[in-house]
Amino acid sequence: MAVEFSPLGPVTSISAGLEIVAVAGAERAGLMIDTWHFSFGDSTWEDLAGVSVEQIAYVQFADALAPVSNDRVRETMDRRAMPGDGILELDRFASTLLDRGWDGLVSVEVLSRELRELPIPEFARLAHVAAARYWT
């Protein structure tokens, strides 16, 4: 099971997510780290650097456009961008994990109206090209 923290819910940070992982047990749960949730939530770079790579279930990777409102639901659901097309510190995010040996699953999660309209093969190609430069 993957525990997902989000600034939009009751589990808002890496540390809060790790508390739930500890209760569930490391053999049954890991932490899912989403770049948008990390960047707009309560976690710090020190928190990210402190997560043992063994505690990470997987990473959801996307960029974000500069916020245009305080509506965080709209911002997360409709204003994400392909990696490298937004404002998030994705180089720092990826290197913080890679430098400590992360070699697990990275899922590209790009939520935007425009990108949802692309044919699935085209979306997959674009997502792979955009994300690969950070993880290979």
N, C-alpha and C positions, 0 to 999 in steps of 0.2 A: 504494500500500500504506500502511496506517496502522500505526504502531508504538504498541502499548499498554503503558504501564508499570503495574505493580501491586505493592503491598506483599506480595502472595502469591507472587511469582515472582522470577526473577533480575534483572529490569529493574525497579527499585523506585522510580525517581524521574524527574522531568522531565529532569534532566541526563543520566541514563543512557539514557533514551529518545532524546534528541537525539544522543547518540553513535552510536546505531544508525542514525538517520536520516542522519547525515553519511556513514557508511560506505555506506549504500544509495544515497545521492545524492538531493538535494532534488527532482530531476525524477522520481524513482521512489517516494519515501516522504515521509510527513509524520507528525507526532505526534498521536495521539488522546489527549485529556485527559478522564479520567473524574473526576467530582466526588468520588465515594467514594474512589477510589484516591488522588487528590490529598490529600484530607482526612485519610485514615488512613495515608498513606505517608510517605516520606522527603522530599518536596518542601516548599518554603517559599513564602510569598507572594511573596518576591523572585524565586524561580525562575519562578513563574507570570507575574509582571510582565515578566520578561526574555525570555520566548519571543516571537520574532517571529511576528506573526499569519500570515505567509506559511509558517511551519514547521508550522502546525497543520492536520492533515487534517480533523478534526472534534472535537466535544465530545460526550461522553455525560453527560447531566444527570439527576441524581436527588438526593434527600435521603436521610437516614439516621436511623433511630431511635437513641436513646441505647443504646450497647452494653450487653448483659446478660451477656456472657461474653467469654472470650479466644479463642473459636473464630471467627477472622476469616472462614473460609469460610462458616460459617453466617450470620455478620453480613452479609456482602456478598451472599449468595445469597437470603436470606430476610427481611432486616430493613431493606431500603431503603424509602423512602417517596416519595410524590409531592412534587415541589418545593414547599417551604413548610410541609410537614407534619413536619419533623424538626429536627435540631440543626445541620446544616451551614450555613456562612456563604455562602449562595448569592448574596445581594445583592453581597457583596464579590467573589465569584468572577466573576460575570457582569460587573460594572462594571470589574474589572481587565482583562477582554478587550475589552469594548465601548469603553472610554475610549481604547483604542489602535487602534480601527478594525475589530475582528473583526466580520465579517458572514457567516460561513460556516455550515455545517451544524451544527445542535444536535439530537442524538438523545436522546429521553427514555428512559432505561433504569431502570425501576423493577422490582426483583426482590423479590417477596414472595409467599408462598403465597396470601394473600387476593386480591391484585391479579391474580395469574395466573388466578384463577377467573372474573374478569369477562368478559363478552362483549367481543370485540375492539373493536367500535364504541364501547362505553361506556368501555373503557380508553383508547382513542385520544382521545375527547372530554375525559376527565378530565386526561390527560397534557398535551394542548394548552392547556387552560385554566390548569393549574397552572404550566406553563413560560412561557407567553406573557408574563406580567407581568414576568419577568426580562429578556426579550430584545426587547421591542418598546417 
